[in-house]
Each structure stands twice: as structure tokens, then as C-alpha cells.
Amino acid sequence: MSSPSPLYDDPVLAEAYARVTATNVYNAAYERPAVRALLGAVRGLDVLDAGCAAGEHAVWLQADGARLVALDASETMVRITRSRLGDGAHVLQADLAQPLPFADASFDVVLSSLTLHYLDDWGLPLREFARVLRPGGRLVITTHHPFLLPMLRMIDDYDYHTVALVEDAFDSFAAEPVPVRYYHRPLARIVADVLGAGFVIRGLHEPMPTAEADARNPAAAERLRKRPWFLIVDAERDCR
Ligand SMILES: C[S@@+](CC[C@H](N)C(=O)[O-])C[C@H]1O[C@@H](n2cnc3c(N)ncnc32)[C@H](O)[C@@H]1O
């Protein structure tokens, strides 16, 4: 299974990722609250968390009564999420670049949070999400906002309109920046990929930082208020 970064596989870095993202602004006070508000009540729903990492969404989904299946490509992340969810939780190692090991129409909701930007081809994973969702089932994707890179630092030499591999480094998980590779994807391509896989788009959302973000890191919160970091796609399996 290909890994986008040692962050997700190396046990020490993965533990650091789990610790930092439990309380940081970008995940804990920006992306996760927006996803939870959008998903609403999940009690009794069959939910797939596709790209669970250290299980922050998974823990909430399970606590709120979803019948949860969580997957991740990283063995280390699967181990961390399993240990947090406890015995009986359904957490498996699986690669979204491959067909999913689930029957057709077995989920009400698929959440794929901050994971698809690690894949260059969204065709197969999105068609698989459509296949495993029941008619009318909901897909919520969060991903790097497509304007993020041009706005931040690559404006001069960056071709916005192509899907392109970005070699980056995250600096909040270890003493030295940790290399990470992901794909930039233009907005029109994100929309076309989702529609092309058999979904109707209910909404595109650009979240705002919460009050908690202001309390934790006012400078980061102020940046996020002016520049979207993540994009949320809310879609429904088309049953026409
Ligand atoms: C930024 S983390 C996800 C964050 C997580 N959803 C959360 O809320 O904490 C990205 C995750 O995607 C996983 N990943 C990357 N490529 C993948 C693939 N092809 N199939 C499944 N998981 C993948 C990584 O192992 C990593 O755990």
C-alpha cells in the first residue's frame, strides 16, 4: 500500500499526529466541527469513515450511535483507531485506490475526511463510495481547498488547472518538518469527479473557524477567516 507520508505510518510520528490533531485549530476547531454540524444526527446509521487516521471522527461517530466502519491505508493508524474504539469496533486496513471490501448498498453515509487529496485519481474511490451507499445515501468529503496552494505559496509557478503532485512538509508534528505528498485538484475537477461518479451535489462549504479556534490560536483563526483551508463537498447518491 502506498504511503503519502511517514506521518501516517511511522509509529512515533503517527502518535504525534494523533496527539496534535486532537486539539489543534485546523482539525479540532475548524474541520471537525464543520463536518459534525453538516452530518447532524448519525444514530442508527451505517457510516463508513474512509481515511480515519487516528480516529477523531470515528470516536465521535461511534459515541453518537452510528454503526461505524472505519478504514485507513496505514496499519499504524488502524491500530491507533482500533485501540480508541475498543473491542468489537470494525476498523480495517484498506486502500481507497482499490475496490472496497463491502457489499453494494451497505452504508447510509460515507465520510472521507482530508484523505482524497492523497490520491491522484478520484474515479475509482468515488464510484466505490457510490456503490456501497444506499440509494439517496450521503457522501461528505473534506479536502484541501483548491485555492489554498496558489494563495499560500505557489502562486508564481503553480498551474491551478491541472491535477498535480505537491511535495510539501508538515512542521507541527516533529522537531524537523515531515515530508508529505498530496495532490492539488482544481475546483471544477472536484465537482466533475463527484458528479461523474453518480452523485448529486447538495452543497460546497468553506468552513469558518470556531470560537474555540480564536481561543486557542487567534492568529491562525484570523487567517482561516480570510482564507479557506479546506473545502467540504456534501453529496448524495443519485437515484434518478
Ligand atoms: C489527514 S489524515 C485524515 C484525517 C482524519 N480523517 C481525521 O479527521 O483525523 C489522512 C489519512 O489518509 C490516509 N490515506 C492516505 N491515502 C490513503 C489511501 N489510498 N487509502 C486509504 N487511506 C489513505 C492516511 O493514512 C491518513 O491516515
Ligand as a Chemical Component Dictionary entry (heavy atoms), coordinates in Angstrom:
data_LIG
# 
_chem_comp.id                   LIG 
_chem_comp.type                 NON-POLYMER 
_chem_comp.pdbx_formal_charge   0 
_chem_comp.three_letter_code    LIG 
# 
loop_
_chem_comp_atom.comp_id 
_chem_comp_atom.atom_id 
_chem_comp_atom.alt_atom_id 
_chem_comp_atom.type_symbol 
_chem_comp_atom.charge 
_chem_comp_atom.model_Cartn_x 
_chem_comp_atom.model_Cartn_y 
_chem_comp_atom.model_Cartn_z 
_chem_comp_atom.pdbx_ordinal 
LIG C1  C1  C 0  -5.041  13.795 7.184  1  
LIG S1  S1  S 1  -5.350  12.145 7.619  2  
LIG C2  C2  C 0  -7.105  12.027 7.785  3  
LIG C3  C3  C 0  -7.653  12.763 8.926  4  
LIG C4  C4  C 0  -8.772  12.063 9.626  5  
LIG N1  N1  N 0  -9.919  11.851 8.774  6  
LIG C5  C5  C 0  -9.107  12.870 10.849 7  
LIG O1  O1  O 0  -10.142 13.508 10.869 8  
LIG O2  O2  O -1 -8.332  12.883 11.790 9  
LIG C6  C6  C 0  -5.154  11.296 6.075  10 
LIG C7  C7  C 0  -5.306  9.809  6.199  11 
LIG O3  O3  O 0  -5.487  9.283  4.889  12 
LIG C8  C8  C 0  -4.892  8.015  4.854  13 
LIG N2  N2  N 0  -4.713  7.628  3.450  14 
LIG C9  C9  C 0  -3.897  8.187  2.541  15 
LIG N3  N3  N 0  -4.000  7.555  1.356  16 
LIG C10 C10 C 0  -4.934  6.576  1.539  17 
LIG C11 C11 C 0  -5.487  5.576  0.688  18 
LIG N4  N4  N 0  -5.083  5.441  -0.589 19 
LIG N5  N5  N 0  -6.416  4.737  1.181  20 
LIG C12 C12 C 0  -6.831  4.852  2.488  21 
LIG N6  N6  N 0  -6.332  5.782  3.333  22 
LIG C13 C13 C 0  -5.401  6.629  2.874  23 
LIG C14 C14 C 0  -3.590  8.221  5.609  24 
LIG O4  O4  O 0  -3.027  7.002  6.053  25 
LIG C15 C15 C 0  -4.054  9.128  6.745  26 
LIG O5  O5  O 0  -4.369  8.388  7.902  27 
# 
loop_
_chem_comp_bond.comp_id 
_chem_comp_bond.atom_id_1 
_chem_comp_bond.atom_id_2 
_chem_comp_bond.value_order 
_chem_comp_bond.pdbx_ordinal 
LIG C1  S1  SING 1  
LIG S1  C2  SING 2  
LIG S1  C6  SING 3  
LIG C2  C3  SING 4  
LIG C3  C4  SING 5  
LIG C4  N1  SING 6  
LIG C4  C5  SING 7  
LIG C5  O1  DOUB 8  
LIG C5  O2  SING 9  
LIG C6  C7  SING 10 
LIG C7  O3  SING 11 
LIG C7  C15 SING 12 
LIG O3  C8  SING 13 
LIG C8  N2  SING 14 
LIG C8  C14 SING 15 
LIG N2  C9  SING 16 
LIG N2  C13 SING 17 
LIG C9  N3  DOUB 18 
LIG N3  C10 SING 19 
LIG C10 C11 SING 20 
LIG C10 C13 DOUB 21 
LIG C11 N4  SING 22 
LIG C11 N5  DOUB 23 
LIG N5  C12 SING 24 
LIG C12 N6  DOUB 25 
LIG N6  C13 SING 26 
LIG C14 O4  SING 27 
LIG C14 C15 SING 28 
LIG C15 O5  SING 29 
# 
